[in-house]
Amino acid sequence: MPSLSARIVIPAANRELEIPTGLFINNEFVPSADSPNDLIHLVNPATEETICSVAAGSVKDIDIAVAAARKAFNTTWGKNVTGFERSKLLNKLADLMERDQDILAQVESLNNGKPFKIARDFDIGDSIQCLRYYAGWADKITGQTIEVDNKTKLAFTRHDPIGVCGQIIPWNYPINMWAWKVAPALACGCTIVMKPSELTPLTALMLSKLIVEAGFPPGVVNTIPSLGSVGGAALSMHMDIDKVAFTGSTVTGRKVMEAAAKSNLKKVSLELGGKSPQLVFESADLEQAANWACLGILYNTGQDCTAGSRLYVQDTIYDKFVSLLVSKAKELVIGDGFDEKSGGGPLVSKTQFDKVWRYIESGSAQGAKLALGGQKRPGKGFFVDPTIFTDINANMDIVRDEIFGPVLAVGRFKTEEEAISLANDTSYGLGAGLHSNDANQCMRVSSALEAGTVWVNQYNLLNNNVPFGGKKQSGIGRELGSYALDEYTSVKAVHWNFGEKLDWPL
């Protein structure tokens, strides 16, 4: 039987770690029940070297994990614990994540490629805050008392935990997406079967160890690394899953929703792709707008569902702004995540690297002009440097499709109305941004943009107490804030008769 742990070396930190590599069910790491020799091999995207291998969960393993989650929901979690207890455990988990913040960030950087300092300070720092935010909500989930007839009847509502939740998270923010899913679900009293991305499961397995240390009962959180076509499909189709939450591509989101409909009509929340626009008006602070535009497309090396990959600039400032933008994009260092100078890392995989380069080649072939980038680096690692195209049109693939890399398409507009039309000309609706020092214009344009999140004079920054989600083909439901609690609760209405006598027969 394959080992259920692996020793990995982080040379930059002069550290050797033992990482769990089994499936996490009922607070234990176990091999696959029916395919113990099936493994997922993980690659360091900066070096293209194998890090280690983890167990690949099967459909049967998903069944076992769901049964464990159901048992916990019915016995030791769900309605069997108070909000105070759930809050205490979530806060303890946050404390443990904070204790292990450096180690988690090192493994995240190794497995995902992102800079260690960004994983530590932003991804994990934000995740700790997310857990504490929802710990605060755990004992504040309330219903309503509704007047019906004060002499004879009343009604009230209960917001019950929805039950067993399948949660499928992506590879671009492994710890962050884990926290966004786990925290509200646990606060509401749900149990979880988590499927991390097959590319980046290591920190989800490390966090599973912390689940045990924090004191959560067995079966409350289960983690099954698996191929999406196996584990993700099994969770979406499972008849004993009450809700599935998915973050990933729109193509896969459709499959999740279809499977949920064809099985038990389980509740679904989807946070999907985007082709988000930023608008720069002539009144904007151009230095700041250029900084935010760079952050919008280059943060996480463009591997971000809200990446501001379409930028439209007012014609009166276009040439000046593009020159400023290019100079600022050149300043970002894309390099090894353990190099302190790196502000961005490699793309996550060879598949993603090849996809992004196909789009760069397509942009040039379809007539867009390269203002920056477009040259492949020699050597190992899936590195793609900042790439900026100008002279674009609405029919180009780089303008229509989500690329998920550091590739920006820059266009121009004359009027506010044209800017809004260009921004909304997409099947997606996840994020949008605008830069202007005209307050009335900011109100008009932010109202007109068709996106779940609109940033004004900033971009890409989110807060745990503010809802996040998409419109159109960017998804269904909301994460973060109090709105996320609705995704993990079921409202029950109770009608109580204390005074009416029913005459019979009718």
Steps between C-alpha positions, in 0.01 A plus 500: 500500500637845411613723785248748641762772537798642314806696598556809291788744506463878474858604418442875523380459858750227588203297616385140464134422562288190530181552301190277519423341164203275575128564485362674810182331624365495857803694628743239368725475197418180314581338164243472227247226575518344155792657312788543746761502225341788309702812567502867399852625431560861597742730319685811612409747223819703552732204439276240329625246755270256682425604858326183617193287426166486680220247503246535221149461640245284320121510478488244782721725714258787441216273615687413820580865569138606441381229741746628762378855449136392525564309823675802653221732389241278669694436821784736594446808281203652322228580753686309772747778587443860595618800306732579790673164455532544125644848554754373750626231261522737203700746708730220614553395136586860412752512784668182372517636146661814638752291693590305184475796262860481376497125444167510318626784280817311414304195387252718313785667315665167423180340367330799335801715406381830645745713699545385858455852638166539318378156608591580861382858531202508265361152428549350843467826692163555332396137563568533872286812505227317306482224760478754780235699317273196468581388853331826597190405302462146638284602798311776316306303238142595573156478345191718528186507710211589270164635608209294366215549751599623843196336661546149366817442295858594432764388254876495524789397278806290570818519292609138524837371373439366152686174569791325331686726257727404214759770445720511190780757502750618234877519479556876478432580869504160674494616864287808437229302319511234771426765762228670292316167473571339837446798731134587422404134467638414845357816653154392385544144629554319169742214445737488205657277241775713345658428162809714449647545155706204385779750423524659847362274776788521748385790716144361518649180646712702744192694608323168556759422768412829664130404494589210731724712721232766535259239638238461227313169531582225247312530172431874521766579237624235256756560224520289185770592248371372168481573131215738424342251262486247785458674836338820376254309285420258784427783745281682248298184426485365856152434633601565862669837441265786587701782346797530265723808485736533206764752400656457157433533130160572349526183291539282810242705690240404241583133554467539878162668464377239253607215728332664799178535302509143371560352846317636804460868401755593765564867566782641288728802528743572219786751486614478140709675238528860395627737235495805717534855364667806646414847375739795529336840453689821425441643848671205671825515694701332224786384724261327736281366220806342337600342832154352549481384138830315546377344823179400324671294231836407654407403856537123538652511149154560357364173640203671655130469418461879529816581305449837331597356162320764288604861546327787321656846515344834398648616169619836636747329736552171316859539377625650824330234709617202293860624522463532878335158527775325304774658711332390821433144376872469419581565866333180624737208552355163399724239659543221750255537786779478758691792349420808708505715185221303331160666485358217290580134449469247219172378361376196687555228237625414153138480385434856614830621358417355157149645509622851578759485222236389252309818583812718469570351157133540406506868597789569265352286223166682520663841463546635852824690564738391774593791721678275751599137525448225247839332545535157658758460771768232466551243771277320748185626665160609368583869499312750283598865514247787500346528154306801373314522168366818339311557173237248601147438376199329656529185288849399610540193720712699747204736546223239519652209694622457855875439470605464866847641453681836500356608163327837467297632204488882485241692299371855488170686523373853439190535718370363827220321316749327270713396800202338673400322179850360449527392863168316496563328165583164654323183609664534841415725793733434792694823548550845347693812588496869419743782567369856511511806726152607393274382784182517293662297226615240753140458619356482148754254364515273805122469478511419127777237509362144489717328759461353846790710630592850379815674621527879484854643498642167610488140379506138612492559877232310689382505860366209700194700609402603144317254271667369186351321201404532137230589254427342161735206433726585792293310749215461745491589869732702721805434711629714788305732723172409663365407155711181497303368798193476275687247284537261795163532670149386427211717618221315678170672581316381813128588531379475860134496589429573866140617486303407189257207518419326175139406437444174311369402252563784261 
